[in-house]
Amino acid sequence: MSQQHASQSPGRARGWGIDDIPDQAGRTAVITGANSGIGYEAAWYLARRGAAVVLAGRDPGKTKAARDRLLGQVPEATLDTVVLDLASLESVRRAAIEIRARYPRLDLLINNAGVMMPPYGQTADGFELQFGTNHLGHFALTGLVLPSLLDVDGSRVVTVSSNGHKMGRIDFTDLQSERRYGRMSAYSQSKLANLMFTYELQRRLAQAHAPTIAVAAHPGTSDTALVRHLPVWMQVGSRLVPNQDASSGALPTVRAATDPAASGGDYYGPSGFGEFSGPPVRVRSSGRSHDAAAQKQLWAISEQLTGVTFPV
C-alpha cells in the first residue's frame, strides 16, 4: 500500500486527490474500523497531511498492527489506538469514555466500520448484526463523543454509507429482521439509516448553531475485506462493474472530512459511471433518505434502543 501511495497518489490531474487535502496539522481524528480497508487508507491520508489519528477497532492486536504499519509508512505520524466493538453498547460506552478522557477536543469523527451481508446474527445487545453495528453502534458513539467536537471550529462527523442505500427501506415494523432476514435488505436498511442519521444530525447541529457539521460519503465498489460475506454470484458480479482499490475508495471519505468547501449534509462518492469508481464529488442520495419524518422517527427509536441522547 505504501508503495502504491508513494508512486500513484491521486492528484489534481486525475481529479480530487491527496494534493487537494489541506494541511491537517493540529487536528485530531477518530476513525472506526481503521485497521484495514477504507478506514486504514483514510488514516494514511490524514496522517500524511499531519493529523493526529486515533485508530478505533474491535481487535486490539489488529489495531496495534495497523498503527505499526502506518508508522512504517508515515514515520512522523501521531497515532493512538482504542478498543471499540460497535456490536456491543458496553464497548461503545467504554471507548467513548476513553476517547473523551484523552481527547476533550476532537476535530473529526469518521464513522467508517461496518459489516456487509453476513449470515443472520445479533449484537451483544440483541440487535440484528448489520443494523446494530452499522447504524446503532455509530449512533451511540457519536452521541457520546459529540461534546468533544461541539466547541471546535471546523469539526465534522463523517458517516460512511453505501451505494446500496438506494435499495434500502427502513422497516419500522421489523427493524431487527426478527420476522424475516435478507442479507441485502438488512444491509441496505443499515446504510440508508447512516444517511438519515447524518441528515437529522445536521439539522440538529444547525438549529443549535454548532460549529460542527455532519457529512456522509460512500466508497463506490472497492476491493476490501468487506465483501467476504457476499454470496459467490455477487462476488463474481462485483468484478464485472468498475472497481477501485481501497486507497481510491477512501477518497470520498477524506474529501468529506477535509474539503473546506464541504457543507453540512453533503454526500460524497465516486464520480464515474454508477458511482462505482472515480475521483470523489458531491453525489445525490435516494429520495427515501430525505424523508424528514422518517429521519425523526429513526432518531427517536435509536435513542430508545441505545439509551443515548445527544447534546443537540
LOVO-996159 format. One line per 10 residues: number of its first residue (from 1); their letters; for each residue x, y, z of N, C-alpha, C. Coordinates in steps of 0.02 Angstrom, whole numbers, plus 32768, in hexadecimal, padded with zeros to 4 digits. Layout:
% residues N
NUM	A	X:Y:Z:X:Y:Z:X:Y:Z ~ ...
This chain:
% residues 312
1	MSQQHASQSP	8029:7FC4:8000:8000:8000:8000:802B:803E:8000 ~ 8061:803E:8027:808A:807A:802B:80AB:8089:7FE8 ~ 80C0:8055:7FC4:80E0:8060:7F83:80AE:807D:7F52 ~ 8070:8063:7F55:803D:807C:7F28:802F:80C6:7F38 ~ 8029:80D5:7F78:801D:811A:7F8B:8056:8147:7F73 ~ 8092:8130:7F7E:80CC:815A:7F70:80D3:8168:7F25 ~ 80C3:8137:7EFC:80CF:813E:7EB5:8091:814F:7E8C ~ 8056:8142:7EA9:8019:814C:7E83:7FE5:8174:7EA9 ~ 7FFB:81A3:7ED2:7FCB:81CC:7EF8:7F9E:81F1:7EC8 ~ 7F5B:81EA:7ECF:7F2E:820D:7EA2:7F38:8259:7EAB
11	GRARGWGIDD	7F44:827C:7E76:7F51:82C4:7E7A:7F1E:82EC:7E53 ~ 7F2A:832C:7E4D:7EF9:8356:7E2C:7EEC:8342:7DE4 ~ 7F1F:8328:7DC2:7F15:8316:7D7C:7EE1:82DE:7D74 ~ 7ED6:82B9:7DA9:7EA7:8281:7DA6:7E68:8290:7DCE ~ 7E5D:82CE:7DE0:7E25:82E0:7E0B:7E3D:82EA:7E52 ~ 7E0F:82F6:7E7F:7E20:8306:7EC5:7E48:82CC:7EE3 ~ 7E82:82DD:7F00:7EAD:82A9:7F1D:7ED7:82C4:7F55 ~ 7F0C:82A2:7F65:7F35:82B3:7F9F:7F50:82F9:7F9D ~ 7F60:8312:7F61:7F7B:8356:7F5C:7F48:838B:7F6F ~ 7F08:8378:7F71:7ED3:83A8:7F81:7EC0:83A7:7FCB
21	IPDQAGRTAV	7EDC:8379:7FF1:7ECC:8375:8039:7EF0:83AD:805C ~ 7ECB:83D9:807E:7EED:8410:80A2:7F19:83F4:80DA ~ 7F47:841D:80F1:7F72:840C:8129:7F46:83FA:8165 ~ 7F53:83C1:8183:7F2A:83AA:81BC:7F4F:83B0:81FF ~ 7F87:83D2:81FF:7FAE:83D9:823D:7F83:83FA:8273 ~ 7F86:83DF:82AF:7F5F:83F9:82E7:7F1A:83DC:82EC ~ 7F05:83B2:82BC:7EC3:8394:82BE:7EC8:834C:82D7 ~ 7E95:8336:82FA:7E92:82F1:8314:7E54:82CF:82F8 ~ 7E5F:8293:82DC:7E29:826D:82BD:7E23:8228:82DE ~ 7DE6:8214:82EC:7DD7:81CF:8301:7DB7:81AB:82C6
31	ITGANSGIGY	7DD2:8171:82B4:7DB7:814B:827B:7DA5:8105:8293 ~ 7D66:80F2:828B:7D52:80AE:829E:7D63:807E:8265 ~ 7D75:8040:8278:7D88:800F:8245:7DC5:8023:821F ~ 7DF7:8040:8242:7E31:805C:8221:7E6A:802A:8218 ~ 7E5F:7FEB:822B:7E96:7FBB:8226:7E9E:7F9E:81E0 ~ 7E6E:7FAA:81B3:7E73:7F8E:816F:7E46:7FB5:813F ~ 7E4E:7FA6:80FF:7E20:7FC0:80CD:7E1C:800C:80C9 ~ 7DDF:8025:80BE:7DD2:806C:80B6:7DEA:8093:80F4 ~ 7DDC:8079:812F:7DEF:809C:816C:7E39:80A5:8173 ~ 7E5F:8070:8162:7EA8:8074:8166:7EC2:80A8:8134
41	EAAWYLARRG	7EA7:80A6:80F8:7EBF:80D5:80C4:7EAD:811D:80D7 ~ 7E72:8128:80F4:7E60:816B:810A:7E91:8183:8140 ~ 7EA3:8155:816D:7ED5:8166:81A1:7F17:8179:8182 ~ 7F2B:8154:814D:7F6A:8163:812B:7F69:81AA:810E ~ 7F33:81BB:80EA:7F2F:81FD:80CC:7F32:8234:8101 ~ 7F0B:822C:8136:7F09:8260:8169:7F4B:8266:818E ~ 7F6A:822D:819F:7FAA:822E:81C1:7FDF:824E:8195 ~ 7FDD:823E:8155:800E:8259:8125:8009:82A5:8121 ~ 7FCD:82BF:812D:7FC3:8308:812A:7FC8:8328:816F ~ 7FDD:8301:81A2:7FEE:831F:81E2:7FBD:8316:821A
51	AAVVLAGRDP	7F84:82F5:820E:7F53:82EB:8244:7F6B:82B7:8276 ~ 7F58:82C0:82B4:7F5F:828A:82E6:7F23:825C:82DC ~ 7F2F:821B:82D6:7EF9:81ED:82C6:7EF2:81B8:82FC ~ 7EB4:81AE:8312:7EA4:817A:8342:7E83:8140:831C ~ 7EA4:8107:831B:7E8A:80CC:82F9:7E5E:80A5:8329 ~ 7E1E:80A1:831B:7DEF:807F:8346:7DDB:803D:8325 ~ 7DE6:8006:8348:7DD6:7FC5:832B:7DC6:7F91:8360 ~ 7DA5:7F5C:834A:7D8C:7F29:8378:7DC5:7EFD:8393 ~ 7DF5:7EED:8367:7E2B:7EBF:837A:7E6A:7EE7:838B ~ 7E7E:7EE8:83CB:7EB8:7F11:83DF:7EF7:7EFF:83B9
61	GKTKAARDRL	7F02:7EBE:83AD:7F3E:7EA8:8389:7F40:7EC3:8342 ~ 7F07:7EBF:831F:7F05:7ED7:82DA:7F0B:7F23:82D7 ~ 7EED:7F45:8307:7EEF:7F8D:8307:7F36:7FA6:8315 ~ 7F58:7F86:8344:7F9E:7F99:8353:7FCB:7F88:8318 ~ 7FBD:7F50:82F6:7FE4:7F3E:82BB:7FDA:7F72:8284 ~ 7F9C:7F8B:827E:7F8F:7FC0:824C:7FB5:7FFF:825E ~ 7FB6:8010:829E:7FDC:804B:82B4:8026:8043:82A3 ~ 8042:8009:82B0:8089:7FFD:82A1:8096:8001:8256 ~ 8068:7FE7:822F:806F:7FE9:81E6:806D:8031:81CD ~ 803E:8058:81E9:803A:809F:81D6:8079:80C5:81E9
71	LGQVPEATLD	8094:80B6:8224:80D2:80D8:8239:810B:80C6:820A ~ 810A:8089:81EE:813D:8077:81BE:8137:809F:817E ~ 80F9:80B2:816D:80ED:80D8:8130:80F1:8124:813A ~ 80DC:813A:8176:80DD:8181:8186:80FF:8188:81CA ~ 8142:8185:81CC:8167:8183:820B:8159:81BE:8239 ~ 8146:81F7:821D:813A:8232:8245:80F4:8235:8262 ~ 80CB:8202:8253:8084:8203:8266:807A:8201:82B2 ~ 8045:8222:82C9:8030:821D:830E:7FF2:81F0:830F ~ 7FFA:81B5:832C:7FC6:8182:8329:7FB5:8167:836F ~ 7F77:8156:8378:7F60:8138:83B7:7F2E:8102:83A4
81	TVVLDLASLE	7F1F:80D6:83D3:7EED:80A1:83C7:7EBC:809F:8401 ~ 7E80:8087:83F2:7E4E:807C:8426:7E25:803F:8412 ~ 7E13:8016:8443:7DEB:7FDA:8436:7DA2:7FEF:8430 ~ 7D83:7FDD:83F8:7D3D:7FEE:83EC:7D1B:7FB6:83C6 ~ 7CE9:7F97:83E5:7CBF:7F65:83C4:7C7A:7F83:83BD ~ 7C69:7F97:8380:7C29:7FB8:8373:7BED:7F8B:837D ~ 7BFA:7F4A:8383:7BC4:7F1A:838E:7BB7:7F0F:83D8 ~ 7BD3:7F3B:8402:7BC8:7F38:844A:7BC2:7F7F:8465 ~ 7B88:7F90:847F:7B7F:7FD3:849A:7BAC:7FDF:84D7 ~ 7BBA:7FAB:84FC:7BE8:7FB1:8534:7C2D:7FC5:851B
91	SVRRAAIEIR	7C45:7FA5:84E5:7C85:7FB6:84C8:7C84:7FFD:84AD ~ 7C4D:8011:848D:7C47:8055:8472:7C4D:8088:84AA ~ 7C2C:807B:84E2:7C2F:80AA:851A:7C75:80AE:8537 ~ 7C96:8074:853E:7CDB:8074:8558:7D09:809B:852A ~ 7D02:808F:84E9:7D2D:80B2:84B8:7D20:80FD:84BA ~ 7CE1:8111:84BF:7CD0:8158:84C0:7CEE:817A:84FE ~ 7CEA:8159:8537:7D08:8175:8574:7D53:817E:856B ~ 7D73:814B:854D:7DBB:814E:8542:7DCD:8185:8511 ~ 7DA8:818B:84DB:7DB6:81BE:84A8:7DAD:8204:84C6 ~ 7D78:820F:84EB:7D6C:8251:8508:7D9F:8263:853D
101	ARYPRLDLLI	7DB5:8231:8563:7DE8:823F:8595:7E2B:8252:8575 ~ 7E3C:8231:853F:7E7C:823F:851D:7E77:827D:84F1 ~ 7E3C:8287:84D4:7E33:82BB:84A1:7DF5:82E5:84B0 ~ 7DFA:8313:84E0:7DC0:833F:84ED:7DB1:836C:84B1 ~ 7DE2:8371:8482:7DD8:8397:8444:7DE3:836A:8409 ~ 7DAE:8361:83E0:7DB2:8337:83A4:7D9D:8360:8367 ~ 7DBF:8354:8330:7DAD:8376:82F1:7D84:834A:82C3 ~ 7D91:8309:82C4:7D70:82DC:8295:7D5C:829B:82B7 ~ 7D1E:8286:82AB:7D09:8242:82BA:7CF3:8223:8279 ~ 7D16:81EE:8264:7D05:81CD:8225:7CE8:8188:8235
111	NNAGVMMPPY	7CA6:8183:822B:7C81:8145:8238:7C87:8118:81FA ~ 7CBB:80F0:81F9:7CCC:80CA:81BD:7CBE:807F:81C3 ~ 7CC6:8062:81FE:7CC3:8019:8205:7C7F:7FFE:81F1 ~ 7C7E:7FBF:81DD:7C3D:7FA1:81CD:7C44:7F58:81BA ~ 7C0B:7F38:81B8:7C06:7EF3:819F:7BD7:7EF3:8163 ~ 7BE4:7EC5:8135:7BBE:7EC4:80F6:7BA6:7E7E:80E6 ~ 7B65:7E76:80EB:7B42:7E39:80D5:7B5B:7DF9:80F4 ~ 7B65:7DF6:8135:7B77:7DB7:8155:7B39:7D8B:815D ~ 7B41:7D4C:816E:7B08:7D23:8183:7AE7:7D45:81BF ~ 7AA8:7D35:81CC:7A85:7D55:8203:7AAB:7D4E:8244
121	GQTADGFELQ	7AB0:7D86:8268:7AD0:7D85:82A9:7AB6:7DBF:82D2 ~ 7AC7:7DBF:8312:7AB2:7DF4:833F:7AEE:7E13:8363 ~ 7AE6:7E51:8376:7B19:7E72:839E:7B13:7E5A:83E6 ~ 7B41:7E71:8410:7B3F:7E5E:8457:7AFF:7E76:8478 ~ 7ADF:7EA8:845B:7AA2:7EC4:8478:7A62:7EAA:8457 ~ 7A6A:7E78:842A:7A31:7E59:840B:7A16:7E7B:83CD ~ 7A3B:7EAB:83B1:7A27:7ECB:8373:7A3F:7EA2:8338 ~ 7A1A:7EA6:8300:7A32:7E86:82C2:7A77:7EA2:82B3 ~ 7AA6:7E77:829F:7AEC:7E89:829E:7AFC:7EC5:8273 ~ 7ADF:7EC9:8237:7AF0:7F01:820A:7AD2:7F43:8222
131	FGTNHLGHFA	7A93:7F42:8235:7A74:7F7F:824F:7A95:7F95:8290 ~ 7AA4:7F64:82BB:7AC1:7F73:82FB:7B08:7F8E:82F6 ~ 7B2F:7F72:82C8:7B75:7F87:82C1:7B7A:7FC6:8296 ~ 7B5D:7FC3:825B:7B67:7FFA:822B:7B44:803A:8240 ~ 7B08:8034:825D:7AE4:8070:8271:7AE4:807D:82BC ~ 7AC8:804F:82E4:7ABF:805D:832B:7B02:8067:8350 ~ 7B34:8040:833F:7B76:8048:835F:7B93:808D:8352 ~ 7B8E:80A3:8313:7BA9:80E5:8301:7B7D:811D:831D ~ 7B3C:8112:831E:7B0F:8144:833D:7B23:8150:8385 ~ 7B2C:8119:83AA:7B3E:811F:83F1:7B83:813F:83FA
141	LTGLVLPSLL	7BB3:812A:83D3:7BF7:8146:83D9:7BF6:8191:83CB ~ 7BD3:81A5:8397:7BD1:81EC:8385:7BB3:8215:83BD ~ 7B7B:81FE:83D8:7B5A:8223:840E:7B87:822A:844B ~ 7BAE:81F6:845A:7BD7:81F5:8496:7C17:821F:848F ~ 7C32:8225:8453:7C70:824C:844B:7C63:8292:842E ~ 7C24:82A0:841A:7C15:82E0:83FB:7C2A:831C:8426 ~ 7C25:8319:8468:7C3B:8353:848F:7C84:8367:8482 ~ 7CAE:8338:846D:7CF4:8349:845D:7CFB:836E:841B ~ 7CC7:836D:83F1:7CC9:8390:83B1:7CA4:83D2:83B1 ~ 7C73:83D9:83DD:7C43:8410:83D6:7C60:8456:83DC
151	DVDGSRVVTV	7C97:845E:83FF:7CB4:84A1:8407:7CEF:84AC:83D8 ~ 7CF9:847E:83A8:7D34:8480:837D:7D21:849A:8338 ~ 7D3C:84D3:8325:7D2F:84EE:82E3:7D46:84BD:82AD ~ 7D1B:84B3:827B:7D2D:8487:8244:7D28:843D:8252 ~ 7D0C:842B:828C:7D06:83E4:829C:7CD0:83C3:8273 ~ 7CD8:8381:8268:7CAA:835D:823C:7C9D:8316:8255 ~ 7C61:82FF:824A:7C50:82B9:8251:7C44:829E:820A ~ 7C6D:826F:81F5:7C67:8251:81B3:7C50:8209:81BA ~ 7C19:81F8:819B:7BFF:81B4:81A0:7BFF:8194:815A ~ 7C1B:8158:8157:7C23:8135:8117:7BE6:810A:8108
161	SSNGHKMGRI	7BC5:811A:80D2:7B8B:80F4:80BB:7B9F:80C7:8081 ~ 7B73:80BB:8053:7B80:808E:801B:7B50:809D:7FE3 ~ 7B65:808E:7FA6:7B38:8090:7F6D:7AFA:8064:7F7A ~ 7B05:8030:7FA3:7ACF:8002:7FB2:7A95:8021:7FD7 ~ 7A9F:805E:7FF2:7A68:807F:8016:7A2D:808B:7FE7 ~ 7A3B:8090:7FA6:7A06:80A0:7F76:79D1:8069:7F73 ~ 79E3:802D:7F86:79B3:7FF6:7F89:7993:7FEE:7FCD ~ 79A7:801A:7FFC:7993:8012:8041:794F:802F:8051 ~ 792E:800F:8080:78F0:8028:809F:78F7:801E:80EA ~ 78E0:804E:8111:78E0:8045:8159:789E:8023:816C
171	DFTDLQSERR	78A3:7FE5:8182:7866:7FC0:8195:785C:7FCA:81E0 ~ 7835:7FFD:81F1:782A:800C:8238:7802:7FD6:825B ~ 77E2:7FAA:8235:77BD:7F73:8254:77E9:7F36:8263 ~ 7826:7F36:8246:7853:7EFC:8251:789C:7F12:8248 ~ 78B0:7F44:826F:78F4:7F60:8269:792A:7F2C:8274 ~ 791D:7EFB:829E:7950:7ECA:82B0:794A:7E89:8287 ~ 7922:7E8B:8252:791B:7E51:8225:7907:7E12:824B ~ 78DB:7E19:827C:78C7:7DE0:82A5:7895:7DB4:827F ~ 786E:7DD2:8254:783D:7DAA:822E:785C:7D8C:81EF ~ 7887:7DB3:81CF:78A6:7D9B:8192:78E9:7DBE:8189
181	YGRMSAYSQS	791C:7D97:8178:795F:7DB4:816E:7976:7DAA:8127 ~ 7988:7DE1:8108:79A9:7DDF:80C7:79EB:7E04:80CC ~ 7A21:7DE6:80B8:7A63:7E05:80BF:7A65:7E4A:809F ~ 7A4D:7E4D:8061:7A52:7E8B:803C:7A22:7EC0:8057 ~ 79E4:7EAB:8067:79B4:7EDC:807F:79C9:7EF8:80C3 ~ 79E6:7ECE:80EF:79FD:7EE6:8130:7A39:7F15:8128 ~ 7A65:7F04:80FA:7A9F:7F2F:80ED:7A88:7F72:80D1 ~ 7A5C:7F71:80A0:7A44:7FAF:8081:7A1F:7FDA:80B4 ~ 79F9:7FBA:80E0:79D7:7FDF:8114:7A09:8003:8141 ~ 7A3F:7FE0:8154:7A70:7FFE:8181:7A94:8038:815F
191	KLANLMFTYE	7AA1:8032:811F:7AC5:8068:80FC:7A97:80A4:80ED ~ 7A57:8097:80E3:7A26:80CD:80DF:7A22:80F1:8122 ~ 7A23:80CA:8157:7A21:80E7:819B:7A5D:8115:81A7 ~ 7A98:8102:818C:7AD3:812D:8193:7AC6:8173:8176 ~ 7AA6:8176:813D:7A99:81B6:811D:7A62:81DC:8141 ~ 7A2E:81BA:8155:79F8:81DC:8179:7A11:81F8:81BC ~ 7A3D:81D3:81DC:7A5D:81EB:8219:7A86:822A:820B ~ 7AAD:8229:81D5:7AD6:8264:81C3:7AAA:82A1:81B9 ~ 7A74:829A:8193:7A4B:82D4:8183:7A26:82EE:81C1 ~ 7A0F:82C2:81EC:79ED:82D9:8229:7A1F:82F8:8259
201	LQRRLAQAHA	7A5C:82DA:825E:7A8F:82F8:8288:7AA1:833E:826F ~ 7AA8:8346:822D:7AB9:8388:8212:7A82:83BA:8222 ~ 7A44:83A6:821E:7A0C:83D3:822E:7A11:83EB:8277 ~ 7A21:83BC:82A3:7A27:83CD:82EA:7A63:83FA:82F8 ~ 7A9B:83EB:82D8:7AD7:8414:82E1:7ACA:845B:82C8 ~ 7AA9:8462:828F:7A9A:84A4:8274:7A6B:84CB:82A2 ~ 7A39:84A9:82BC:7A0A:84CA:82EA:7A2C:84E1:832A ~ 7A60:84BC:833F:7A85:84CE:837B:7ABC:8501:836D ~ 7AC4:8515:832D:7AF9:8544:8318:7B3E:852A:832C ~ 7B46:84E8:8327:7B87:84C9:8338:7BB7:84D1:82FD
211	PTIAVAAHPG	7BF8:84D4:830C:7C2A:84D9:82D6:7C36:8495:82B3 ~ 7C1B:8461:82D0:7C24:841D:82B5:7BF3:8412:827B ~ 7C08:83EE:8248:7BDB:83D9:8212:7BDB:838D:820B ~ 7BA5:8373:81F0:7B9F:832C:81E3:7BA0:8321:8197 ~ 7BCB:82F5:8180:7BD5:82E8:8139:7BD6:829D:812E ~ 7BC7:8286:80F2:7BC8:823E:80E3:7BF0:8231:80A4 ~ 7C02:81F2:809B:7C29:81DD:8060:7C1C:8194:8052 ~ 7C2C:8180:8015:7C2C:8138:8006:7C67:8129:7FD8 ~ 7C83:80EC:7FDD:7CC1:80DC:7FB9:7CB9:80C0:7F73 ~ 7C7A:80B8:7F5C:7C71:8096:7F1D:7C7E:804C:7F24
221	TSDTALVRHL	7C97:802D:7EF0:7CA7:7FE6:7EF3:7CF2:7FE0:7EFE ~ 7D05:7FCF:7F3B:7D4B:7FCE:7F4E:7D60:7F88:7F62 ~ 7D9D:7F77:7F52:7DB8:7F35:7F60:7DD1:7F31:7FA8 ~ 7DA3:7F1E:7FD6:7DB5:7F18:801C:7D99:7ED6:8038 ~ 7DAB:7EC8:8076:7D94:7E8A:8097:7D4A:7E8C:80A7 ~ 7D2A:7EC6:809E:7CE4:7ECD:80AE:7CB8:7E9E:8084 ~ 7CD1:7E8A:8049:7CA8:7E61:801D:7CAC:7E17:802E ~ 7CCF:7E05:8064:7CDB:7DBE:8071:7C9C:7D95:807C ~ 7C65:7DB7:8094:7C28:7D92:80A1:7BF9:7D8E:8065 ~ 7C0B:7DAF:802E:7BDF:7DAF:7FF3:7BD8:7D68:7FD7
231	PVWMQVGSRL	7B9C:7D56:7FC0:7B95:7D17:7F9C:7BC3:7D17:7F5F ~ 7BD7:7CDB:7F49:7C07:7CD5:7F13:7BF0:7CFC:7ED5 ~ 7BAF:7CF6:7EC5:7B96:7D17:7E88:7B9D:7D63:7E8D ~ 7B96:7D7E:7ECA:7B9E:7DC6:7ED2:7BE8:7DDA:7ED0 ~ 7C14:7DAF:7EE9:7C5B:7DBE:7EE5:7C71:7DBF:7E9C ~ 7C57:7D90:7E75:7C67:7D8F:7E2D:7C4B:7DCE:7E0B ~ 7C0C:7DDF:7E1D:7BED:7E19:7DFF:7C12:7E59:7E0E ~ 7C2F:7E5D:7E4B:7C53:7E9A:7E5E:7C91:7EA4:7E34 ~ 7CAA:7E6E:7E16:7CE5:7E74:7DEB:7CD3:7E8D:7DA6 ~ 7C92:7E8E:7D96:7C7D:7EA1:7D53:7C6E:7EEC:7D4D
241	VPNQDASSGA	7C6E:7F0F:7D86:7C62:7F57:7D85:7CA4:7F7A:7D94 ~ 7CAA:7FBA:7D81:7CE8:7FDE:7D90:7CF9:7FDA:7DDA ~ 7D37:7FCA:7DE8:7D4D:7FBE:7E2D:7D89:7FEB:7E3B ~ 7D97:7FF7:7E7A:7DD2:801D:7E8C:7DF0:8001:7ECC ~ 7E2F:8011:7ED8:7E50:7FF8:7F13:7E39:8020:7F51 ~ 7E4C:8007:7F8C:7E36:8026:7FCA:7E51:806D:7FD0 ~ 7E8C:807A:7FB5:7EA9:80BD:7FB9:7E7C:80EF:7F95 ~ 7E65:80DE:7F59:7E38:810A:7F34:7DF3:810C:7F55 ~ 7DDE:80D3:7F6F:7D9D:80CF:7F8F:7D98:80FA:7FCD ~ 7DD1:810A:7FEC:7DD1:8133:8028:7DCA:817D:8019
251	LPTVRAATDP	7DD7:8191:7FDB:7DD9:81D9:7FCC:7D97:81FD:7FD6 ~ 7D5C:81DF:7FC8:7D1E:8203:7FD8:7D19:8213:8023 ~ 7D2D:81E3:804D:7D2C:81EE:8095:7D5B:8227:80A8 ~ 7D97:8226:808B:7DC9:8258:809B:7DB3:829D:8083 ~ 7D94:829F:8049:7D7B:82E0:8030:7D44:82FA:805E ~ 7D16:82CE:8072:7CE1:82E3:80A0:7CFF:82FD:80E2 ~ 7D38:82E1:80F5:7D56:82F4:8135:7D80:8333:8131 ~ 7D98:8345:80F6:7DCB:837A:80F2:7DBD:83B2:80C1 ~ 7D92:83A8:8090:7D88:83DC:805D:7D6B:841B:807D ~ 7D8E:8454:8078:7D74:8491:8096:7D30:84A7:807A
261	AASGGDYYGP	7D21:848F:803D:7CE2:84A3:801D:7CA7:8478:8032 ~ 7CB3:8444:8059:7C7D:8417:806E:7C4C:843B:809C ~ 7C0D:842C:8093:7BD8:8448:80BE:7BB5:8410:80E3 ~ 7B95:8422:811A:7B70:83F0:813F:7B3B:83CF:8114 ~ 7B36:838D:8118:7B06:8368:80F1:7B1E:8354:80AC ~ 7B5C:8367:809A:7B78:8351:805A:7B85:8306:805B ~ 7B85:82E9:8020:7B8F:82A1:8017:7BC0:8298:7FDD ~ 7BF7:8275:7FEA:7C2C:826D:7FB8:7C31:8224:7FA2 ~ 7C40:821B:7F62:7C4B:81D9:7F47:7C74:81DD:7F07 ~ 7C84:81A4:7EE8:7CAA:81A5:7EAA:7C84:81C5:7E71
271	SGFGEFSGPP	7CAA:81E3:7E43:7C8B:820A:7E0D:7C7E:81E1:7DCE ~ 7C96:81A3:7DCB:7C8F:817B:7D8E:7C4A:815D:7D85 ~ 7C43:8136:7D51:7C03:8116:7D3F:7BE7:80EF:7D7B ~ 7BA9:80FC:7D8B:7B88:80D9:7DC1:7BA4:80E7:7E06 ~ 7BD1:8118:7E0B:7BF4:8128:7E49:7C1B:80EB:7E64 ~ 7C32:80C1:7E35:7C59:8086:7E49:7CA2:8099:7E58 ~ 7CBD:80C6:7E30:7D03:80D8:7E38:7D0D:811F:7E1D ~ 7D49:813A:7E2A:7D59:817C:7E11:7D66:81AD:7E49 ~ 7D83:81E7:7E39:7D92:821A:7E6B:7D53:8230:7E8F ~ 7D59:8245:7ECE:7D1D:8255:7EF6:7CFE:8298:7EE3
281	VRVRSSGRSH	7CBC:8299:7EE1:7C94:82D6:7ED5:7C56:82D2:7F02 ~ 7C32:830A:7F05:7BF1:8308:7F27:7BC1:82DD:7EFE ~ 7B9C:82B3:7F1F:7B6C:8288:7EFD:7B28:828F:7F20 ~ 7AF5:8271:7F02:7AB2:8275:7F1F:7A9F:8232:7F3F ~ 7A7B:8236:7F75:7A62:81F9:7F94:7A19:81F0:7F81 ~ 79FD:81B8:7F93:79B9:81A6:7F7F:7985:81D5:7F9D ~ 794B:81D6:7F7E:7914:81FE:7F99:7901:81E8:7FDF ~ 7902:81A7:7FEC:78F0:818F:802F:791E:81AB:8065 ~ 795D:81B6:8054:798C:81CE:8086:797A:8214:809E ~ 7953:8238:8077:7942:827E:8088:78FC:8284:80A7
291	DAAAQKQLWA	78DF:824C:80BA:789D:824D:80DB:78A6:8265:8123 ~ 7897:82A5:8130:78A4:82C3:8171:787D:82A1:81A9 ~ 7840:828D:819C:7818:826C:81CF:7837:8229:81E2 ~ 784E:8204:81B0:786E:81C3:81BD:78B0:81CD:81E2 ~ 78D5:8202:81D0:7914:8211:81F3:7908:821B:823D ~ 78D5:8243:824E:78C5:8251:8294:78AE:8212:82B8 ~ 7887:81E9:8295:786F:81AA:82B4:78AA:817B:82C1 ~ 78D7:8175:8291:7911:814B:829A:793C:8165:82D3 ~ 7944:81A5:82D8:796C:81C4:830D:794E:81B2:8352 ~ 790D:81BB:8359:78EC:81AD:8399:78F3:8164:83AC
301	ISEQLTGVTF	78EB:8138:837C:78F2:80F0:838A:793A:80DF:839C ~ 796A:80FF:8379:79B0:80F2:8387:79C3:8109:83CD ~ 79A9:8142:83E2:79B4:8158:8427:7998:8125:8459 ~ 795D:810D:844A:793C:80DD:8476:7963:809C:847A ~ 797A:8083:8442:799D:8043:8440:79E2:8047:8460 ~ 7A05:807E:8456:7A4A:8084:846F:7A4E:80A4:84B5 ~ 7A1A:80C9:84C8:7A1D:80ED:8507:7A4A:812B:8503 ~ 7A5C:8140:84C7:7A88:8179:84BD:7A5F:81B4:84A2 ~ 7A64:81ED:84C5:7A47:822B:84AC:7A7E:825C:849A ~ 7A6F:8288:846C:7AA2:82B6:8451:7A9E:82FA:8472
311	PV	7AD6:831D:8476:7AD7:8360:8494:7ABD:8396:8464 ~ 7AA4:8382:842A:7A85:83B2:83FB:7A40:8398:83E7
